[in-house]
Amino acid sequence: MLVSGCGAKKTENTDAAGIPAVVSSSQTEEKSVPELRYGLLKKLSEQVGKAVSGGNWEELSSLFSDGKRKEYSADALKKAFAEVSGETVRFEEGCPVAGEDVSGGIALLAGEAGTYEAAFVCDDNYALTSLSFAKRNMEVNTESTDEYEETEITAGNAPKIHGILTLPREVSDAPVAVLLPEEIDDAMNESGSNADFRKDLAHGLAENGIASVRFDMRCYEDPLVSSVFGIDFARMIGQDFAAVVHSLELYPVNAAKIIYVGHGVGGTLGYAAVSHHFELDGGLVLLNSPYTEDGVHLFQRSAWLEEEAAEEALKLLGEEETDYSAEAAGYPLSWWKKWQSLGALYYTRQVAIPILILQAEDDGMIYFKKDYESWKSQKGSNVTMKSIPKLGHDLKNAEGKFEPTVAEDIAAWVRGEDINKKKTGTGGKS
């Protein structure tokens, strides 16, 4: 969307937010349209945040378009925020959200019990059309031992997401792994149903000389991202991942040897990730990852949908004039289309870096025999495969702890060792 009235004659008219409804030609000469749009959205997000923190509900209601002002009355706004936070808050930061299909922003508000957000969408005249409140998930607990040290990091567009960098002690210039989870709304420590999967893996890797970074997925830390701004892969996943990867050169790690390590679907997506990010040349590791012929079926499996849903999406995507706002199984075709472009098989010929595929034989969520045999069909000279008996999808051993030999195998493989000749506590075969 463009700023309305761009190039028109300057007027003094302003909307309810006090933002010029018309931009003069002289202004456009000084700043580009994207810059103006970003600045106006930032100003609007600041106005929203200050109105909420000051309890100025009438003022906040006045920022809405005429058709929405009754729905978002002062009393309705006050009640909605009280249901999320019963405390006094202070305004911290206004964060514009400017995409091809949406204009809006997020106002961050700090209270004693945590950080809250007010997320809004506006029309072409910068009048609000919706506003939602939520408490952000921002808990970061670092741990340090004699073998590793952890530090909190932030990355991504504002509002930034949080993560943890784990550094092995007494190891200089260590390779660094970026740990990706199974689901797009996982917290930094978890992956799928295992609340400590990425934390345990990070600690195991550090004990074997490999640094790592794990981070909150945007849909976890920012609970309103999809409901307010719509389902957008770049906004929900891609931008934060890229920011984390590009920030690694700022830390005491070997940024020339970055390894992608993904669990479940997060592993299969690694083929697309490493093909688009040349910085990830240290290797690609898939842990209990599903094999599918295309990205549409990959999303179908990740979302636990019936196969008919993927077939329906593929049929609709194959039409000459596809309506990307139409839905299949409750998801817009634009979302299915993005996943279609992320299928691993599209990229296998382009990925020449070392690849490690580890799959647990007792995995109840991945079709072990079918998936593992299918991955073998893609095996080349750069691919190492190993199946591990007596382990399930979350890679916990009989004692209920993360199996340490998994991290040992990854580290040995990074060093160039043949892990299929190495004896491990659980055994394993290629």
N, C-alpha and C positions, 0 to 999 in steps of 0.2 A: 504494500500500500504506500502511496505517496502522500506527502503533506498536501492537503486540499488547498486549491487556489494558488499553487506555485506558479510564479511568473505573472500573477495578477497585480493590479495597482494596489499600493499599500492603503489599508484602512486602519482605523483605530478600534474596530470591533473585536471584542474578546468573548470567549465562551465563559461558562460558569467557573472554570478553573483559572481564569485570568490568563489563559494562553491565547496568543494571537490566532484567530481563525484563518487569517489570510497572510501569506508570506510575501514580502515585497521582492521585486526582481533584484534590487540591490543586495538584499540578504543572500539570495541564491548565488550571487557572484562571489560573496565572501566564503560561504560554506556550501558544501554539497547537500543534496536532499537527504541522504542517509544521516549525515551529521546533524542536520536540523531536527530530523525525526527523533534521533537518539536523545538529543538535548531536551526536546519537548516532553518526551516520555519520562526522562529522568526528573524533570521539574514536576511533572504530574505525580510521579511516585513519591516524591518528597512531600508534596502537598497532602497526599493521602496519609502518609505516615505521621505527619505533624498533626493532622486533624484527629487521627485515632489516639495518639499519645496525649493530646490535649483534651480529649473528650468532647471535641467540637462536632457533634453528630449532625447538626443542622448544616454546617459548612460542608461536611463530607457528603451529605445527601445532595447538596446543590451542585456537586461535581458530575452528577449523573445526567444523562440525556433526558429530555422531556418525557419520553415514553417509558423510562425506567425509574423516574424519581419517586413515584408513588410506591412501587415495589420496594425500593431501597429508601424508605423514610428514615428519619433520624431515630425513631424508636426501634424500628426493625434492625438498623445497623448496631445500635447500642446493645440490643438483646443478643444479636448474633455474636458480637465480640465477647460478651459476658459468658456465653456458653463455652468459649474457648479459653478465656483467661479471666480470672476473677481478681486480678491484681493491677496495680498501676504500672504502666509501661512507659518507656522513653524511646523516642525515635532514634534509630541508628543509621540507616542507610536506605537510599532509594535505588532500585535496580531496574533499569529498563528491560523490557522483553520486546525485541523488534524482529519479527520473522516475516517471511513472504506472505504468510496466511494469518498473522495475528499481530496486533499492537497492544501493548499493555505494560505491566510492570509489577514489581514486588517491593513492598515497604517492610523493612526489618524493624522489629520492635523488641527491646530487651526488658525483661522483668526479672524478679528475684528467682522465679521458678524455671526460667529458661527463655528462649528466643521465640518470638511469634512472627508470623508473616501475614500481610494483607496483600492478596494477589488480585489484580484487576485486569479487565480487558476494556479497551475503549474503541470508539468509532473513528471515522476519518477526521472528525472535528475535535478529537481528543476529549470527548465527553464519555464518562464511564458507562458501560453497559452491563457490567457484572463486577462483583466484589466478594471474595471469600476470605475467611480467616482460618488459621491453623497454627498449631505449635510445631516448630521444626524439630527434627530429630538430629541432635548435634553432640551426642555424648562421645568423648574420645578418652580412652584409658590406655595409656602407654605402659609398657613393662620393660624392665631392664634387668639383666642378669650378668654373671661373669662372662657369658659367652656372646651376648648381644645387647645392643642399646637401641631404644625406640624414640622417635621424635614425631610430633604432630606436624602435618603439612596441610596446606590448602591449595586448591587448584580450580580451574574452570572460570567461566564467566560469573559475575556477581549475580546472585549471592553464591559465593564460593562453596564448594563441597570440601569435606574434611577427610583426611587419611592419615596413615601411619607409615613412616619409613623405618624399616628394621635393618640395622647395620651390624654385621658380625664384628666383634672386637678383635683387635690385633690382626686384621686383614685389610691391607691397603688396596685400593683400586679394585674392589670386589665386583664381579658381575652382578647385575641387578635384575630381578624378576618382577614383572607387573602381574599381579594376581587378580584374575577376573572370576567372578562368581557364576553360579548357575542361573540366577534370576535377576531381572532388571530392577528389583526393589530390595536387594539385599544390603544389609549394613556392612561396614568395612570388615568385620571379623567373620561374617557368615558366608555360607554358600548353600542355597536351598534350605533343607531342613536341619542342617548342621550349623548351629549358632557359632561355633568356634573353628570352622574348617579353615578359613584363610589365616586366622591367627596362628593356629597350630602349624599350618604349612609354612608360614613365615618364620616361625621360631625354629622349625626343623631345618629349613634351608640355611638360616643364619648359623646354626650349629655345624653346618657343613660348608661354611665359607661363602654363602651367597646372600647378598642383600636383597631386599624386596620392598615393594610398596603396595599397599592395599587401601582402598578408598570406598567411602559410601557411594552407592549408586544414587543418582539424582532423584529417582522416584522414592527412595527411602528418606533421604534428608529433606527433600522438598515435596511433601505429600500432596501439594496442589498442582504440580507441574503438568500432569496429563489432564486432569479434570478441568482446569482453568484454561490452559493454553493449547490443549489438544494433543493427540498422539503424534509425536514427531521424533523419529529415531535420533536425529542429530542433537536435538535439545535434551533428550532423555539419556542418551548414552555417548554418542560420538564426540561431542565437544569436550566433555570432561575427560574421556580417555585420552584424547589428543593432548589436552593440557597437561595431564599427568606425565605422559611420555616426554613431552618437550621440556618439562621442568626438571628432569632428572640430571641434566648437566649442571644444575645449581648445587648438587649435593655431592659429598665425597664418595662417589661410586664410579664404576667404569661405565660411563654413558655410551661407550663404543661397543659395549656388549650387553644389550638389553634383551631379556628373554620374556616372551609372552607365555604365561602359564594360565590355562583356563580349565575350569571344572564344568562338566556337563556341557550344556549348550554354549557356555562361555568359551569352552575349548574349541568347538567346531567353528565358532565365529572367528577364531584366531587366523584362519587362512585368509579371510578378507582383510583383517586388521594388519597383518604383517605385509600383505601385498600393497597396502595403501600407506604404510609407514615404514620407510626404508631404515629408520633408526632401529627398528626391531630386528637386527641382524644376528642376535646372539642365539636364536633358536625359538622354536614353537613347541609347546608341551600341551598335550591334550590328556586330561584326566577323566576317565569314564564319560567320554563324549559320544553323543549319538551320530550315526552315519545316515545321511539322507541324500537323495539324488539332487535335491534343489533346496533353496532357502525357504520356500513356501512350506514344504513339508517339515523343515527344521523348526519353523515357528509353531506349526501345528503340534509337533511333539513337545516343544518346550511349554506350550500353554495347555497341554493335556486335552487337546481337541480331537474329535473323531477325524479319521482320514478323509471322510467326505467333505469336511470343511476346507481342507487344502485343495481337493479336487475342484470344489466350487470356486475357490479363489483363483485357481489357475485358469479355469474356463472363462471367468469374467475378465481376468487380466489379458486374455488372448483375443478379446473382441477388438474390432477395428477402432471403435470409438469408446474407450473405457471411461466410465464415470468413477473417478477415484474417490468420490465422496460416498459411493455406494458401499454397502457392508457385506462381509461374509463372516458368519459366526460371531457377529457383534463387533468386528473390527473393520475400520475403513479400508478400502482397497489400496489407498496410499501407503498404509502400514504394511499390508501384504506385499506390495510392490517393492518396498525397501528391503524386506526380508528376502524377496526373490533374488535381489542382487547380491545377497550375502551368502549364498550357497557355497560351501567349501569347494565343490567340484569345479566351480568357475575359475578358481584360483590355483588349483594344485599344480598346473604346469608353470605357473608364474612364481611359485614359492620354491626357491632353490636352497634356502637356509636349512640347517639341521632340524628335523622334526622328530619328536618323541611321542609315541602313543602308548599310554598305560591304561589298561582296563582290568577292573576287578572281576573275577569269575563268578562271584556270588551277588553281583549287582542286580537288585530287584527292579530298578528303574530304567536301566538301559538293557536292550535285548542283546546280552553278551555275545552269544554264538553268532547271531545274525550281524550285529554291528562290527564285531571284531573281524570276522571273515570278510566283511565288505571293506573295511579299512585296508585289509591286506591287498585288495585289488588296486589300491592307490600307492602301494609301497614301491619306493624307488631307492636309489643308492643313498639318498639323504634322509631316509626314514628308518627309525628304530622302533620296533614294537615289542611290547612285553605284556603278558597277562599275569595277573597275580591271584593265586588261589586264596580261599579263606577270608576274603575281604568283600565288603558290600560297597554300595554307592558312596557312602561318606568316608570310606577308607579307614574305618575304625577296626582295631583288632579285638581279640577275644576279651581283653581287659577293658574294653570301652574307650580306649585312647587312640589318637591318631597314629597310624602305623608309621614308625620312624624310618623304615626302609624305603618308603615312598620318596621322602626327601633325600635320602642317601642315594637312591637310584638317579634322581634328577641331577644331583650334584656330580655324581660319577660320570653321567652322560655329558654334562657341560664340560667336564675335564677331558672328554674324548675317550673314556673307557668303554669297553664292551660290557654293558650291564647284564647281558644274557649269559655271560660266563661267570658272573659274580654270584656267589652264594649269598642268599638273604634269609632273614628270619621267616619269611612267609613262602619262600620259593618263588618260582616264576618261569615262564617259558615264552619263546618267541612265536 
